[in-house]
Amino acid sequence: MKWLAVSALIVATGAAVTTPAWSGPEAIPGVANPARAKQNWMLSCQGCHRADATGTPQTTPTMAGFVAKFLHVPGGREYLVQVPGVATAALSDADLAEVVNWSLVRFDAANVPADFKPYTAAEVARLRLKPLRTEAMTIRAGMVARFAPEPKQQK
């Protein structure tokens, strides 16, 4: 009965029901349960980074179309787990690895390297022992400066 009500609401509002391209058991390396990863994102990350990962310019950097670029610079892989909100998240190492892997593909699939190796619980456990604190923004700025330049748009 509940499903009929939901279906009627979807039809009435014209909303489309689609399966995201990144869903499925093998779609995201290192993500055994995409629904759990999304839930952990919602509970642990979305409050600051927003549902669409655009962040807030004054306080929380954007991840959308940007976060996987860190995987292309020295120290970037480590940085993504050592930033304060990640390193101190109230998630197990395995759940944190899963949500980081999920967020890279969900919010910046175009920049995930072809040879990307998913974060593991063991790697996350090691990295989060050394969380960044006040130096996080300075380190981030240095890495962003080393990102490959964006291609110029043809006019």
C-alpha positions in Angstrom: 0.0 0.0 0.0 2.8 2.4 0.9 4.5 1.7 -2.5 1.3 2.6 -4.3 1.2 6.0 -2.5 4.8 6.7 -3.4 4.2 5.6 -7.0 1.2 7.9 -7.2 3.2 10.8 -5.8 6.0 10.2 -8.3 3.6 10.1 -11.2 1.7 13.2 -9.9 4.8 15.3 -9.6 6.4 14.1 -12.9 9.5 12.9 -11.1 11.6 10.4 -12.9 12.8 7.2 -11.3 16.2 6.3 -12.6 19.1 4.2 -11.5 22.2 6.3 -11.2 25.1 5.3 -13.6 27.3 4.6 -10.5 24.9 2.1 -8.9 25.4 -1.6 -8.9 27.6 -4.0 -7.1 30.7 -3.5 -9.2 30.2 0.1 -10.3 32.4 1.7 -7.6 35.7 0.2 -6.7 35.9 -0.3 -2.9 32.2 0.2 -2.3 30.5 -3.0 -1.2 27.2 -1.2 -0.4 26.5 2.0 -2.2 23.3 2.6 -0.2 25.3 2.4 3.1 28.0 4.7 1.6 25.4 7.2 0.6 23.8 7.1 4.1 27.1 7.6 5.7 27.7 10.6 3.4 24.4 12.0 4.4 25.0 11.5 8.1 28.7 12.4 8.3 29.5 14.7 5.4 26.5 16.3 3.8 25.9 18.7 6.7 29.0 20.7 5.7 29.6 19.8 2.1 25.8 19.9 1.2 23.9 17.2 -0.6 25.5 18.1 -4.0 29.0 18.4 -2.5 29.2 22.1 -3.5 30.3 23.1 0.0 30.2 26.7 1.3 32.9 29.0 0.0 33.6 30.6 3.3 33.9 27.5 5.4 33.8 24.2 3.4 35.5 23.6 0.1 33.6 22.2 -2.8 34.1 18.5 -3.7 31.8 18.5 -6.8 33.9 18.2 -9.9 37.0 18.7 -7.9 37.8 16.2 -5.1 39.4 13.5 -7.3 42.0 16.0 -8.6 43.8 15.5 -5.3 44.6 11.9 -6.5 46.8 13.4 -9.2 49.2 15.4 -6.9 51.8 14.1 -4.4 50.3 13.8 -1.0 46.7 14.3 -2.3 45.6 10.7 -1.6 46.7 11.0 2.0 45.3 14.5 2.4 41.8 13.3 1.5 41.7 11.1 4.6 43.7 13.4 6.9 41.5 16.5 6.6 39.8 17.1 10.0 36.3 16.2 9.1 37.3 12.9 7.5 40.0 11.8 9.9 37.8 12.4 12.9 34.5 11.1 11.4 32.6 8.8 13.7 32.8 5.9 11.2 34.7 2.7 11.3 37.8 2.6 9.1 36.0 0.3 6.7 32.9 2.5 6.5 35.1 5.6 6.1 37.1 4.0 3.2 33.8 3.1 1.6 32.3 6.6 1.8 35.6 8.2 0.5 35.6 5.8 -2.5 31.9 6.4 -3.0 32.2 10.2 -2.9 35.1 10.3 -5.3 33.1 8.5 -8.0 29.8 10.1 -7.0 31.0 13.7 -7.0 34.0 13.7 -9.4 34.1 10.6 -11.6 35.6 12.5 -14.5 38.8 13.1 -12.5 39.2 9.7 -10.9 42.4 8.2 -12.4 42.0 5.2 -14.6 44.4 3.3 -12.4 42.6 4.3 -9.1 43.1 1.9 -6.3 40.3 2.1 -3.7 41.1 3.1 -0.2 41.1 0.2 2.2 40.2 0.1 5.9 43.9 -0.5 6.7 45.0 2.5 4.7 42.4 4.7 6.3 43.3 3.5 9.8 46.9 4.4 9.2 46.2 7.8 7.7 43.7 9.0 10.2 46.2 8.5 13.0 47.8 11.8 11.7 44.9 14.2 11.2 45.5 17.6 9.8 44.4 20.5 12.0 45.1 24.1 11.4 47.5 23.4 8.6 44.8 21.7 6.4 43.9 24.8 4.4 47.6 25.7 3.7 48.3 22.2 2.5 45.2 22.2 0.4 46.2 25.5 -1.3 49.6 24.1 -2.1 48.1 21.0 -3.7 45.5 22.9 -5.6 48.3 25.1 -7.1 49.8 21.9 -8.5 46.7 20.7 -10.2 46.9 20.5 -14.0 45.5 23.7 -15.6 42.0 23.5 -16.9 41.9 23.3 -20.7 40.9 26.7 -22.3 37.5 26.9 -23.9 37.4 27.5 -27.6 35.4 30.7 -28.5 
